[in-house]
């Protein structure tokens, strides 16, 4: 638990949709997955996003987590 009055560091985040788009591009361009496989991943991830939105509202990922999972093709700040 942080000390009283301590300032929490800001955590860079990336939107779920942006992270998924980067991941799908990665699957297609770098892994060479077929369009059918990429579309199947996209459907599954859309359904997962709907589940998260119903349970937790807005869906944002910490940028470091998204990068580590291969979801965000965002340059490091």
BELGI-V761271 format. One record per pair of residues at least 6 apart in sequence whose C-alpha atoms are under 6 Angstrom apart, sorted by the first residue. I is the first residue (numbers start at 1). J is the second residue. Records with the same first field share a line. If there is no record, write none. Layout:
BEGIN
I: J, J
END
This chain:
BEGIN
12: 62, 63
13: 61, 62, 63
14: 60, 61, 63
15: 60
16: 59, 60
19: 71, 72
20: 71
22: 71, 72, 73
23: 71
27: 33
66: 72
END
